Structure formats: C-alpha cells, structure tokens
Amino acid sequence: MTRARGFTLIEVLVALAIVAIALSAALRASGVGSEASRDYRAHLLALWLADDLAAEHQARRDWPAPGVSEREVEMGGQVFSVREEIKSTPNPRFRRLEIHIRDAHETERDLRLLTLYLVPG
C-alpha cells in the first residue's frame, strides 16, 4: 500500500495563518503610510498659507491694532482655521503678529505657528 503524498490539514492551516498575518501587516503599513502622507500634505499647505498671510501683511504695510481675529481659509481643497494675534511690544514702533494655522476640523493643535514683527509703513 502506497501512502498518498500531500499536505496535511495542519500544514495548510499554518500556511494560511502565516499568509493572513503577512497580509494584515501589509494592510496596516499601507494605512499608516497614507495617514502620514495626509498629515504631511496638511502641514505643507499650512506652511504655505502662513507664509502667504505674512507676505500679504508685509506687502500692505499693515499697522493693525492689537487684538485677535479668526477666520476660515480654504487652500488646496482643505479648510484651515486661521487665528491672528496682534500684540504690542515694548518698542512702540513694532507690533508682534502670531499666525496660528489649524485644521478646521481638528483645532486642538497648530499645524503651523508663524511669528513676525510689523513696522509702520
């Protein structure tokens, strides 16, 4: 009597378990990669937006009164919450401007904080 050659049920189940673990690890890695890509894009857009707002203030030679203003701005298909804080400085010829850029849906942390000093034009 010859014995049939092939895989046992246990060997097949072990192989399937190994494949399932490998596929779930690959799926998790791709999910982490796409999330990191979204975060990088949001940070990059926030950086550009803060730089654009700062350049606009400097080009207009603004001399705004101290205070806080908030608004939402769309850039690159994403909505950001912009908070501008204008503060007096010990030198009356300067004003400090802080531009806080946050995701409009996640306002707990700044994606970008830019500080600059304004002088009267």
SULKA-V827597 format. One record per pair of residues at least 12 apart in sequence whose ideal C-beta (glycine too) atoms are under 8 Angstrom apart, sorted by the first residue. I is the first residue (numbers start at 0). J is the second residue. D is the distance in whole Angstrom. If there is no record, write none. Layout:
i = <I,I>
j = <J,J>
d = <D,D>
This chain:
i = <40,40,41,41,41,42,42,44,44,44,44,45,45,45,45,45,46,47,48,48,48,48,48,48,49,49,49,49,49,50,52,52,52,52,53,53,53,53,56,56,56,57,57,60,60,61,61,62,62,62,62,63,63,63,63,64,65,65,65,65,66,66,67,67,67,67,68,68,69,69,69,71,77,78,78,78,79,79,79,79,79,80,80,80,80,80,81,81,81,82,82,82,83,83,83,83,84,84,84,85,88,92,92,93,93,93,94,94,95,95,95,95,96,96,96,96,97,97,97,98,98,98,98,98,99,99,100,100>
j = <75,77,77,102,110,110,111,74,75,77,79,79,100,101,110,111,111,74,72,74,79,81,100,111,98,100,111,112,113,113,81,83,98,113,96,98,113,115,96,115,117,115,117,119,120,117,120,94,117,119,120,85,94,96,117,85,85,86,87,94,84,85,82,83,84,85,82,83,81,82,83,103,102,102,103,104,100,101,102,103,110,100,101,102,103,106,98,99,100,98,99,101,96,97,98,99,96,97,99,117,116,118,119,116,117,118,116,117,114,115,116,117,114,115,116,117,112,113,114,111,112,113,114,115,111,112,112,113>
d = <8,8,6,6,6,5,7,5,5,6,7,6,4,8,4,4,5,7,6,5,6,7,6,7,5,5,5,8,4,7,7,7,5,8,8,6,6,5,6,8,6,8,7,7,3,6,8,7,7,5,7,5,7,8,8,7,5,6,5,7,8,6,7,7,5,8,7,5,7,5,8,5,7,8,4,8,5,7,7,6,7,8,5,7,5,6,7,7,6,8,4,7,6,7,6,8,7,4,7,8,7,6,7,5,7,6,7,5,7,8,6,8,7,5,7,6,7,7,5,8,7,5,8,8,8,6,8,8>
